[in-house]
Amino acid sequence: MKLSIIIEEDKSGFFAYFPELKGCQSQGDTFEEANKNIKEAIDLYLETLNPEEISIISSKNIFSSSYEVAFV
C-alpha cells in the first residue's frame, strides 16, 4: 500500500502528517528529519491497530490534486 505523507515548512522547522491516520504526525528541524520521523510514527501507529482497523485504512482511496492560484 502506498501512503501519503505531507510535509510543510514553517518558521519553526518542518511539520509532517499522514492523512490516512488521524493524529499521526511528527516534526523535524530539516525536511529529511521530518520525513524520517513521520515514517517512524506511521510504523508505530500501525502496530497499535487491530486487523479490522487496518482493513478500513487499506480500503480507502485517497486522491490528490493541485490548484494554482495567483496572489495579488
N, CA, C and O atoms as CSV, one atom per row, in Angstrom:
chain,resi,resn,atom,element,x,y,z
A,1,MET,N,N,0.845,-1.180,0.000
A,1,MET,CA,C,0.000,0.000,0.000
A,1,MET,C,C,0.888,1.241,0.000
A,1,MET,O,O,1.840,1.338,0.775
A,2,LYS,N,N,0.573,2.157,-0.852
A,2,LYS,CA,C,1.298,3.426,-0.906
A,2,LYS,C,C,0.592,4.420,0.003
A,2,LYS,O,O,-0.631,4.554,-0.039
A,3,LEU,N,N,1.366,5.112,0.820
A,3,LEU,CA,C,0.814,6.034,1.795
A,3,LEU,C,C,1.172,7.471,1.444
A,3,LEU,O,O,2.204,7.730,0.825
A,4,SER,N,N,0.322,8.389,1.838
A,4,SER,CA,C,0.539,9.812,1.567
A,4,SER,C,C,1.151,10.484,2.786
A,4,SER,O,O,0.598,10.407,3.883
A,5,ILE,N,N,2.291,11.141,2.598
A,5,ILE,CA,C,2.927,11.900,3.661
A,5,ILE,C,C,2.951,13.363,3.222
A,5,ILE,O,O,3.383,13.674,2.112
A,6,ILE,N,N,2.493,14.249,4.082
A,6,ILE,CA,C,2.502,15.678,3.806
A,6,ILE,C,C,3.534,16.313,4.730
A,6,ILE,O,O,3.504,16.101,5.942
A,7,ILE,N,N,4.447,17.091,4.155
A,7,ILE,CA,C,5.447,17.792,4.950
A,7,ILE,C,C,5.368,19.275,4.605
A,7,ILE,O,O,5.480,19.670,3.445
A,8,GLU,N,N,5.173,20.081,5.640
A,8,GLU,CA,C,5.060,21.530,5.473
A,8,GLU,C,C,6.186,22.219,6.233
A,8,GLU,O,O,6.562,21.795,7.326
A,9,GLU,N,N,6.716,23.278,5.646
A,9,GLU,CA,C,7.766,24.050,6.308
A,9,GLU,C,C,7.175,25.332,6.879
A,9,GLU,O,O,6.363,25.996,6.233
A,10,ASP,N,N,7.587,25.670,8.087
A,10,ASP,CA,C,7.244,26.962,8.661
A,10,ASP,C,C,8.473,27.504,9.379
A,10,ASP,O,O,9.551,26.920,9.269
A,11,LYS,N,N,8.339,28.588,10.099
A,11,LYS,CA,C,9.497,29.224,10.727
A,11,LYS,C,C,10.118,28.371,11.838
A,11,LYS,O,O,11.255,28.612,12.241
A,12,SER,N,N,9.378,27.383,12.328
A,12,SER,CA,C,9.883,26.518,13.402
A,12,SER,C,C,10.528,25.238,12.899
A,12,SER,O,O,11.102,24.489,13.689
A,13,GLY,N,N,10.448,24.974,11.615
A,13,GLY,CA,C,11.006,23.742,11.062
A,13,GLY,C,C,10.029,23.094,10.107
A,13,GLY,O,O,9.344,23.775,9.345
A,14,PHE,N,N,9.967,21.777,10.152
A,14,PHE,CA,C,9.127,21.014,9.240
A,14,PHE,C,C,8.129,20.186,10.034
A,14,PHE,O,O,8.490,19.532,11.012
A,15,PHE,N,N,6.874,20.218,9.606
A,15,PHE,CA,C,5.769,19.510,10.239
A,15,PHE,C,C,5.259,18.465,9.249
A,15,PHE,O,O,4.953,18.793,8.103
A,16,ALA,N,N,5.166,17.218,9.683
A,16,ALA,CA,C,4.743,16.131,8.802
A,16,ALA,C,C,3.506,15.443,9.367
A,16,ALA,O,O,3.367,15.275,10.579
A,17,TYR,N,N,2.618,15.054,8.473
A,17,TYR,CA,C,1.450,14.299,8.904
A,17,TYR,C,C,1.025,13.321,7.821
A,17,TYR,O,O,1.480,13.379,6.679
A,18,PHE,N,N,0.153,12.437,8.214
A,18,PHE,CA,C,-0.277,11.323,7.393
A,18,PHE,C,C,-1.799,11.345,7.341
A,18,PHE,O,O,-2.444,10.940,8.308
A,19,PRO,N,N,-2.401,11.812,6.227
A,19,PRO,CA,C,-3.858,11.988,6.172
A,19,PRO,C,C,-4.680,10.730,6.459
A,19,PRO,O,O,-5.776,10.825,7.010
A,20,GLU,N,N,-4.171,9.568,6.097
A,20,GLU,CA,C,-4.935,8.341,6.292
A,20,GLU,C,C,-5.079,7.951,7.763
A,20,GLU,O,O,-6.004,7.221,8.121
A,21,LEU,N,N,-4.182,8.425,8.609
A,21,LEU,CA,C,-4.241,8.112,10.032
A,21,LEU,C,C,-4.403,9.406,10.825
A,21,LEU,O,O,-3.440,10.150,11.014
A,22,LYS,N,N,-5.600,9.664,11.276
A,22,LYS,CA,C,-5.875,10.883,12.035
A,22,LYS,C,C,-4.983,10.940,13.279
A,22,LYS,O,O,-4.919,9.986,14.054
A,23,GLY,N,N,-4.307,12.057,13.453
A,23,GLY,CA,C,-3.458,12.247,14.615
A,23,GLY,C,C,-2.042,11.736,14.463
A,23,GLY,O,O,-1.226,11.914,15.368
A,24,CYS,N,N,-1.726,11.106,13.340
A,24,CYS,CA,C,-0.368,10.612,13.112
A,24,CYS,C,C,0.448,11.758,12.518
A,24,CYS,O,O,0.296,12.108,11.347
A,25,GLN,N,N,1.309,12.328,13.341
A,25,GLN,CA,C,2.081,13.487,12.913
A,25,GLN,C,C,3.439,13.493,13.591
A,25,GLN,O,O,3.653,12.805,14.589
A,26,SER,N,N,4.349,14.274,13.041
A,26,SER,CA,C,5.678,14.415,13.614
A,26,SER,C,C,6.274,15.720,13.123
A,26,SER,O,O,5.607,16.503,12.445
A,27,GLN,N,N,7.526,15.948,13.465
A,27,GLN,CA,C,8.192,17.179,13.046
A,27,GLN,C,C,9.692,16.948,12.987
A,27,GLN,O,O,10.184,15.891,13.382
A,28,GLY,N,N,10.409,17.938,12.495
A,28,GLY,CA,C,11.858,17.878,12.463
A,28,GLY,C,C,12.437,19.227,12.101
A,28,GLY,O,O,11.745,20.095,11.569
A,29,ASP,N,N,13.707,19.394,12.393
A,29,ASP,CA,C,14.384,20.643,12.053
A,29,ASP,C,C,14.664,20.753,10.567
A,29,ASP,O,O,14.758,21.857,10.031
A,30,THR,N,N,14.800,19.600,9.888
A,30,THR,CA,C,15.045,19.568,8.442
A,30,THR,C,C,13.975,18.716,7.775
A,30,THR,O,O,13.265,17.958,8.438
A,31,PHE,N,N,13.867,18.848,6.458
A,31,PHE,CA,C,12.924,18.012,5.701
A,31,PHE,C,C,13.238,16.537,5.918
A,31,PHE,O,O,12.342,15.728,6.162
A,32,GLU,N,N,14.517,16.201,5.825
A,32,GLU,CA,C,14.937,14.803,5.956
A,32,GLU,C,C,14.586,14.237,7.334
A,32,GLU,O,O,14.134,13.098,7.451
A,33,GLU,N,N,14.802,15.052,8.378
A,33,GLU,CA,C,14.476,14.609,9.726
A,33,GLU,C,C,12.972,14.418,9.900
A,33,GLU,O,O,12.539,13.431,10.494
A,34,ALA,N,N,12.177,15.350,9.390
A,34,ALA,CA,C,10.719,15.227,9.477
A,34,ALA,C,C,10.231,14.001,8.714
A,34,ALA,O,O,9.335,13.298,9.180
A,35,ASN,N,N,10.806,13.741,7.556
A,35,ASN,CA,C,10.427,12.586,6.746
A,35,ASN,C,C,10.758,11.281,7.480
A,35,ASN,O,O,9.950,10.352,7.493
A,36,LYS,N,N,11.926,11.216,8.079
A,36,LYS,CA,C,12.326,10.030,8.853
A,36,LYS,C,C,11.407,9.853,10.057
A,36,LYS,O,O,10.952,8.745,10.343
A,37,ASN,N,N,11.138,10.954,10.760
A,37,ASN,CA,C,10.316,10.880,11.963
A,37,ASN,C,C,8.882,10.471,11.670
A,37,ASN,O,O,8.298,9.707,12.440
A,38,ILE,N,N,8.291,10.961,10.569
A,38,ILE,CA,C,6.903,10.590,10.272
A,38,ILE,C,C,6.814,9.121,9.871
A,38,ILE,O,O,5.823,8.458,10.175
A,39,LYS,N,N,7.831,8.611,9.199
A,39,LYS,CA,C,7.820,7.179,8.840
A,39,LYS,C,C,7.875,6.319,10.095
A,39,LYS,O,O,7.200,5.292,10.172
A,40,GLU,N,N,8.673,6.730,11.079
A,40,GLU,CA,C,8.712,6.014,12.357
A,40,GLU,C,C,7.356,6.103,13.059
A,40,GLU,O,O,6.873,5.113,13.610
A,41,ALA,N,N,6.748,7.284,13.038
A,41,ALA,CA,C,5.436,7.470,13.667
A,41,ALA,C,C,4.381,6.588,13.003
A,41,ALA,O,O,3.546,5.997,13.688
A,42,ILE,N,N,4.415,6.495,11.681
A,42,ILE,CA,C,3.464,5.646,10.958
A,42,ILE,C,C,3.637,4.190,11.370
A,42,ILE,O,O,2.656,3.507,11.662
A,43,ASP,N,N,4.884,3.707,11.395
A,43,ASP,CA,C,5.137,2.317,11.778
A,43,ASP,C,C,4.622,2.028,13.180
A,43,ASP,O,O,3.991,0.996,13.412
A,44,LEU,N,N,4.888,2.935,14.116
A,44,LEU,CA,C,4.412,2.737,15.487
A,44,LEU,C,C,2.894,2.779,15.567
A,44,LEU,O,O,2.288,1.981,16.281
A,45,TYR,N,N,2.277,3.699,14.843
A,45,TYR,CA,C,0.819,3.816,14.839
A,45,TYR,C,C,0.182,2.537,14.295
A,45,TYR,O,O,-0.777,2.018,14.866
A,46,LEU,N,N,0.728,2.037,13.183
A,46,LEU,CA,C,0.159,0.835,12.568
A,46,LEU,C,C,0.251,-0.379,13.483
A,46,LEU,O,O,-0.605,-1.262,13.430
A,47,GLU,N,N,1.288,-0.431,14.327
A,47,GLU,CA,C,1.431,-1.536,15.276
A,47,GLU,C,C,0.295,-1.564,16.291
A,47,GLU,O,O,0.016,-2.617,16.865
A,48,THR,N,N,-0.367,-0.433,16.526
A,48,THR,CA,C,-1.436,-0.365,17.531
A,48,THR,C,C,-2.804,-0.753,16.977
A,48,THR,O,O,-3.759,-0.907,17.739
A,49,LEU,N,N,-2.906,-0.914,15.660
A,49,LEU,CA,C,-4.212,-1.167,15.047
A,49,LEU,C,C,-4.554,-2.644,15.033
A,49,LEU,O,O,-3.676,-3.500,14.927
A,50,ASN,N,N,-5.841,-2.929,15.142
A,50,ASN,CA,C,-6.294,-4.308,15.018
A,50,ASN,C,C,-6.571,-4.599,13.537
A,50,ASN,O,O,-6.611,-3.665,12.735
A,51,PRO,N,N,-6.762,-5.859,13.155
A,51,PRO,CA,C,-6.965,-6.211,11.745
A,51,PRO,C,C,-8.134,-5.479,11.072
A,51,PRO,O,O,-8.048,-5.135,9.893
A,52,GLU,N,N,-9.217,-5.243,11.809
A,52,GLU,CA,C,-10.362,-4.530,11.227
A,52,GLU,C,C,-9.990,-3.089,10.880
A,52,GLU,O,O,-10.356,-2.587,9.817
A,53,GLU,N,N,-9.268,-2.432,11.775
A,53,GLU,CA,C,-8.839,-1.057,11.522
A,53,GLU,C,C,-7.876,-0.984,10.331
A,53,GLU,O,O,-7.952,-0.058,9.524
A,54,ILE,N,N,-6.992,-1.941,10.228
A,54,ILE,CA,C,-6.059,-1.988,9.093
A,54,ILE,C,C,-6.830,-2.191,7.793
A,54,ILE,O,O,-6.501,-1.582,6.774
A,55,SER,N,N,-7.850,-3.039,7.822
A,55,SER,CA,C,-8.667,-3.280,6.635
A,55,SER,C,C,-9.372,-2.012,6.178
A,55,SER,O,O,-9.443,-1.735,4.981
A,56,ILE,N,N,-9.890,-1.244,7.123
A,56,ILE,CA,C,-10.580,0.001,6.786
A,56,ILE,C,C,-9.610,0.985,6.140
A,56,ILE,O,O,-9.935,1.603,5.126
A,57,ILE,N,N,-8.423,1.132,6.722
A,57,ILE,CA,C,-7.431,2.058,6.188
A,57,ILE,C,C,-6.948,1.620,4.816
A,57,ILE,O,O,-6.806,2.445,3.914
A,58,SER,N,N,-6.696,0.332,4.654
A,58,SER,CA,C,-6.153,-0.150,3.379
A,58,SER,C,C,-7.183,-0.130,2.256
A,58,SER,O,O,-6.819,-0.229,1.085
A,59,SER,N,N,-8.470,-0.003,2.600
A,59,SER,CA,C,-9.502,0.041,1.559
A,59,SER,C,C,-9.837,1.467,1.122
A,59,SER,O,O,-10.597,1.662,0.173
A,60,LYS,N,N,-9.275,2.464,1.809
A,60,LYS,CA,C,-9.548,3.857,1.446
A,60,LYS,C,C,-8.839,4.226,0.156
A,60,LYS,O,O,-7.720,3.783,-0.101
A,61,ASN,N,N,-9.496,5.033,-0.646
A,61,ASN,CA,C,-8.869,5.624,-1.812
A,61,ASN,C,C,-8.648,7.096,-1.526
A,61,ASN,O,O,-9.602,7.843,-1.307
A,62,ILE,N,N,-7.393,7.514,-1.528
A,62,ILE,CA,C,-7.041,8.912,-1.290
A,62,ILE,C,C,-6.533,9.481,-2.605
A,62,ILE,O,O,-5.636,8.917,-3.232
A,63,PHE,N,N,-7.104,10.585,-3.011
A,63,PHE,CA,C,-6.707,11.235,-4.256
A,63,PHE,C,C,-6.103,12.593,-3.928
A,63,PHE,O,O,-6.523,13.255,-2.979
A,64,SER,N,N,-5.133,12.997,-4.703
A,64,SER,CA,C,-4.590,14.339,-4.503
A,64,SER,C,C,-4.628,15.085,-5.831
A,64,SER,O,O,-4.583,14.495,-6.910
A,65,SER,N,N,-4.711,16.368,-5.711
A,65,SER,CA,C,-4.788,17.233,-6.870
A,65,SER,C,C,-4.109,18.536,-6.511
A,65,SER,O,O,-3.752,18.754,-5.353
A,66,SER,N,N,-3.930,19.394,-7.482
A,66,SER,CA,C,-3.381,20.705,-7.170
A,66,SER,C,C,-4.231,21.767,-7.850
A,66,SER,O,O,-4.949,21.506,-8.815
A,67,TYR,N,N,-4.124,22.941,-7.325
A,67,TYR,CA,C,-4.887,24.077,-7.841
A,67,TYR,C,C,-3.976,25.278,-7.783
A,67,TYR,O,O,-3.503,25.647,-6.708
A,68,GLU,N,N,-3.724,25.892,-8.913
A,68,GLU,CA,C,-2.820,27.024,-8.982
A,68,GLU,C,C,-3.594,28.325,-8.842
A,68,GLU,O,O,-4.598,28.543,-9.521
A,69,VAL,N,N,-3.114,29.187,-7.951
A,69,VAL,CA,C,-3.750,30.475,-7.728
A,69,VAL,C,C,-2.696,31.572,-7.827
A,69,VAL,O,O,-1.499,31.319,-7.697
A,70,ALA,N,N,-3.161,32.778,-8.056
A,70,ALA,CA,C,-2.275,33.943,-8.083
A,70,ALA,C,C,-2.673,34.851,-6.932
A,70,ALA,O,O,-3.857,35.101,-6.705
A,71,PHE,N,N,-1.686,35.337,-6.214
A,71,PHE,CA,C,-1.934,36.288,-5.134
A,71,PHE,C,C,-1.665,37.694,-5.664
A,71,PHE,O,O,-0.651,37.945,-6.315
A,72,VAL,N,N,-2.581,38.592,-5.375
A,72,VAL,CA,C,-2.418,39.971,-5.855
A,72,VAL,C,C,-2.073,40.903,-4.731
A,72,VAL,O,O,-1.900,42.101,-4.952
